[in-house]
Amino acid sequence: MIPALIQQRACDAIPYSISFSITAGLDPSVGLFVSFTMAVVIAIVADAPR
Protein backbone atom coordinates (compact mmCIF):
# COMPACT_ATOMS: atom_id res chain seq x y z
CA MET A 1 0.00 0.00 0.00
CA ILE A 2 2.73 2.46 0.97
CA PRO A 3 4.85 1.94 -2.21
CA ALA A 4 1.75 2.56 -4.32
CA LEU A 5 1.14 5.85 -2.54
CA ILE A 6 4.76 6.89 -2.96
CA GLN A 7 4.65 6.05 -6.66
CA GLN A 8 1.45 8.07 -7.04
CA ARG A 9 3.11 11.09 -5.40
CA ALA A 10 6.11 10.73 -7.70
CA CYS A 11 3.84 10.64 -10.74
CA ASP A 12 2.01 13.72 -9.47
CA ALA A 13 5.28 15.63 -9.13
CA ILE A 14 6.08 15.49 -12.85
CA PRO A 15 3.15 17.62 -14.12
CA TYR A 16 3.58 20.01 -11.20
CA SER A 17 7.26 20.52 -11.94
CA ILE A 18 6.53 21.17 -15.61
CA SER A 19 3.76 23.67 -14.82
CA PHE A 20 5.87 25.48 -12.21
CA SER A 21 8.77 25.82 -14.63
CA ILE A 22 6.45 27.22 -17.32
CA THR A 23 4.96 29.65 -14.77
CA ALA A 24 8.47 30.76 -13.81
CA GLY A 25 9.31 31.37 -17.46
CA LEU A 26 11.72 28.46 -17.76
CA ASP A 27 11.89 25.62 -20.24
CA PRO A 28 9.74 22.62 -19.21
CA SER A 29 12.79 20.37 -19.47
CA VAL A 30 14.26 22.28 -16.51
CA GLY A 31 11.30 21.19 -14.38
CA LEU A 32 11.72 17.58 -15.46
CA PHE A 33 15.45 17.66 -14.72
CA VAL A 34 14.89 19.15 -11.27
CA SER A 35 12.22 16.59 -10.34
CA PHE A 36 14.42 13.72 -11.53
CA THR A 37 17.48 15.09 -9.72
CA MET A 38 15.48 15.58 -6.53
CA ALA A 39 14.21 11.98 -6.66
CA VAL A 40 17.74 10.61 -7.15
CA VAL A 41 19.20 12.70 -4.33
CA ILE A 42 16.42 11.67 -1.95
CA ALA A 43 16.88 8.01 -2.88
CA ILE A 44 20.61 8.23 -2.12
CA VAL A 45 20.46 10.36 1.03
CA ALA A 46 17.26 9.11 2.67
CA ASP A 47 17.65 6.42 5.26
CA ALA A 48 15.19 3.54 5.43
CA PRO A 49 13.66 2.84 8.82
CA ARG A 50 15.10 -0.22 10.51
C-alpha atoms as one frame of an Amber mdcrd trajectory, in Angstrom:
protein
   0.000   0.000   0.000   2.731   2.462   0.968   4.848   1.943  -2.207   1.751
   2.564  -4.320   1.137   5.855  -2.535   4.761   6.888  -2.960   4.652   6.053
  -6.656   1.455   8.070  -7.044   3.113  11.090  -5.402   6.110  10.726  -7.700
   3.843  10.636 -10.745   2.007  13.721  -9.471   5.279  15.627  -9.131   6.081
  15.493 -12.850   3.152  17.619 -14.116   3.580  20.009 -11.196   7.263  20.518
 -11.936   6.526  21.174 -15.612   3.765  23.666 -14.820   5.869  25.483 -12.208
   8.771  25.818 -14.632   6.449  27.217 -17.320   4.964  29.649 -14.771   8.472
  30.761 -13.813   9.308  31.369 -17.463  11.716  28.459 -17.758  11.886  25.620
 -20.236   9.740  22.616 -19.209  12.793  20.370 -19.468  14.263  22.277 -16.510
  11.298  21.193 -14.378  11.724  17.584 -15.461  15.445  17.658 -14.724  14.887
  19.146 -11.266  12.222  16.590 -10.337  14.415  13.719 -11.534  17.479  15.088
  -9.724  15.482  15.575  -6.533  14.213  11.982  -6.661  17.736  10.606  -7.149
  19.201  12.699  -4.331  16.421  11.673  -1.946  16.883   8.010  -2.883  20.609
   8.227  -2.118  20.463  10.360   1.026  17.259   9.109   2.671  17.650   6.424
   5.259  15.189   3.545   5.432  13.665   2.836   8.816  15.105  -0.220  10.511
